[in-house]
Amino acid sequence: MIGDRWGVTDCEILRSYPCDEFVVSPELRAWRAVHVKAPAEAVWPWVAQVRLAPYAYDWIDNLGRRSPRKLVDLPEPQVGDRFTTAGGRELGRIVSVDRGKQLTGTIMGAFMSYVLVPMEDDTTRLLLKVVMRSTRCVALGLSVGDLIMARRQLMNLKQLAEHHS
């Protein structure tokens, strides 16, 4: 499908993700990834902080409010917590979390897993998979739209983790 892959390897597409457990036969499957020049311990707090803001294009999905550029002292995410906040509204919920390794949430019928894969050189692969049941036409539109927003989000999280590690 157009827009279903960005930055991922074939092995990263073939692996299982926590979001796969929540959607049977999804029409939308989209994978995104970045290589972060920081250890997973430095990346995790930024992933966990998506509960406060989307970290994508703030002028679109956060009504111009800038996503925090400093870490906020938040408790560790728990299943049932809000997944994110956009435009001043709490959205979605966390459905699975493994501290320092993965955060999975649902929003507007989509399920997404952020997975941190530590690498030997003290860097991290930050993977994102999004799955959703919908019609093929809707899935195509969402895949392309998500590619634009998720790419910006992952690049912002990468930059923040590298800068603050």
C-alpha positions as CSV (number, residue, x, y, z in Angstrom):
1,M,0.0,0.0,0.0
2,I,1.2,3.5,-0.7
3,G,2.8,5.1,2.3
4,D,2.9,2.0,4.4
5,R,6.7,2.0,5.0
6,W,9.3,4.6,6.0
7,G,12.7,4.0,7.4
8,V,12.1,0.3,8.3
9,T,14.0,-2.8,7.2
10,D,12.4,-6.0,6.0
11,C,13.3,-7.7,9.3
12,E,11.5,-4.9,11.2
13,I,8.4,-5.4,9.1
14,L,8.4,-9.1,9.7
15,R,8.7,-8.9,13.5
16,S,5.6,-9.0,15.7
17,Y,4.4,-5.8,17.5
18,P,2.2,-5.5,20.5
19,C,-0.5,-3.7,18.4
20,D,-0.9,-6.9,16.4
21,E,-2.6,-8.5,19.4
22,F,-5.5,-5.9,19.3
23,V,-6.5,-5.9,15.6
24,V,-7.4,-9.1,13.7
25,S,-6.9,-8.8,9.9
26,P,-6.2,-5.1,9.8
27,E,-6.7,-3.3,6.5
28,L,-4.1,-0.7,7.5
29,R,-0.6,-1.8,8.4
30,A,2.0,0.9,8.5
31,W,5.6,0.8,9.7
32,R,7.9,3.7,10.4
33,A,11.4,3.8,12.1
34,V,14.3,6.1,12.9
35,H,17.8,5.4,14.1
36,V,18.5,7.4,17.2
37,K,22.1,8.1,18.3
38,A,21.2,7.7,22.0
39,P,20.7,4.7,24.2
40,A,17.2,3.4,24.7
41,E,17.2,4.8,28.3
42,A,17.5,8.3,26.8
43,V,14.8,7.6,24.2
44,W,12.2,6.1,26.4
45,P,11.2,9.2,28.4
46,W,10.5,11.1,25.1
47,V,8.3,8.2,23.9
48,A,6.5,8.1,27.2
49,Q,6.0,11.9,27.0
50,V,3.7,11.6,23.9
51,R,1.0,11.5,26.6
52,L,1.5,15.3,26.8
53,A,1.7,16.2,23.1
54,P,1.8,14.7,19.6
55,Y,5.3,15.9,18.7
56,A,4.5,16.1,15.0
57,Y,3.4,19.3,13.3
58,D,2.2,21.3,16.3
59,W,0.4,23.9,14.1
60,I,-1.8,21.1,12.7
61,D,-2.5,18.7,15.5
62,N,-1.8,20.8,18.6
63,L,-3.5,24.1,17.6
64,G,-0.1,25.8,17.4
65,R,0.9,24.8,21.0
66,R,4.5,23.7,20.9
67,S,5.1,20.2,22.2
68,P,7.4,20.3,25.3
69,R,11.1,20.5,24.4
70,K,12.1,19.5,28.0
71,L,11.3,16.3,29.8
72,V,8.4,16.7,32.3
73,D,8.4,14.7,35.5
74,L,5.7,12.2,34.6
75,P,4.8,8.9,36.3
76,E,5.6,5.9,34.2
77,P,2.7,5.2,31.7
78,Q,0.2,2.6,32.8
79,V,-2.5,0.7,30.9
80,G,-5.6,2.8,30.9
81,D,-3.8,6.2,31.0
82,R,-4.5,8.7,28.2
83,F,-2.4,8.0,25.1
84,T,-1.8,11.6,24.0
85,T,-3.0,15.1,24.2
86,A,-3.7,17.2,21.1
87,G,-5.3,20.6,20.8
88,G,-5.7,20.6,24.6
89,R,-7.8,17.5,24.5
90,E,-6.9,14.1,26.0
91,L,-7.1,11.4,23.3
92,G,-7.0,7.7,23.3
93,R,-5.7,5.3,25.9
94,I,-2.7,3.2,26.6
95,V,-3.4,-0.5,26.1
96,S,0.0,-2.1,26.7
97,V,3.3,-0.9,28.1
98,D,6.6,-2.5,28.9
99,R,8.8,0.2,30.6
100,G,11.7,1.1,28.4
101,K,10.8,-1.3,25.6
102,Q,7.3,-0.5,24.2
103,L,4.3,1.7,24.5
104,T,1.1,0.8,22.7
105,G,-2.0,3.0,22.5
106,T,-5.2,3.3,20.6
107,I,-6.7,6.5,19.2
108,M,-9.7,6.9,16.8
109,G,-9.8,3.1,16.1
110,A,-6.1,2.8,15.3
111,F,-3.6,0.9,17.5
112,M,0.0,1.9,17.4
113,S,3.1,0.5,19.1
114,Y,6.3,2.4,19.7
115,V,9.1,-0.2,20.1
116,L,12.6,0.6,21.2
117,V,15.3,-1.7,20.0
118,P,18.8,-1.1,21.7
119,M,21.7,-1.5,19.3
120,E,25.3,-2.6,20.1
121,D,26.7,0.9,19.5
122,D,24.6,2.5,22.3
123,T,22.1,3.7,19.8
124,T,18.4,2.8,19.4
125,R,16.0,1.8,16.6
126,L,12.7,3.5,17.4
127,L,10.0,1.6,15.5
128,L,6.4,2.5,15.1
129,K,3.7,0.2,13.7
130,V,0.1,1.3,13.2
131,V,-2.8,-1.1,12.5
132,M,-6.5,-0.5,11.9
133,R,-9.6,-2.2,10.6
134,S,-11.2,0.0,7.9
135,T,-12.0,0.0,4.2
136,R,-9.2,-0.1,1.8
137,C,-9.8,3.4,0.5
138,V,-9.8,4.9,4.0
139,A,-6.7,2.8,4.9
140,L,-4.9,4.2,1.9
141,G,-5.7,7.8,2.9
142,L,-4.8,7.2,6.5
143,S,-1.5,5.5,5.6
144,V,-0.4,8.5,3.5
145,G,-1.5,11.0,6.1
146,D,0.1,9.0,8.9
147,L,3.3,8.8,7.0
148,I,3.6,12.6,7.0
149,M,2.7,13.1,10.7
150,A,4.5,10.0,12.1
151,R,7.7,10.8,10.2
152,R,7.7,14.3,11.7
153,Q,6.9,12.9,15.2
154,L,9.7,10.3,15.0
155,M,12.2,12.8,13.7
156,N,11.3,15.2,16.6
157,L,11.6,12.4,19.2
158,K,15.0,11.4,17.7
159,Q,16.3,15.0,17.8
160,L,15.1,15.6,21.4
161,A,16.6,12.3,22.6
162,E,19.9,12.9,20.9
163,H,20.1,16.5,22.1
164,H,19.3,15.6,25.7
165,S,21.2,12.3,26.1
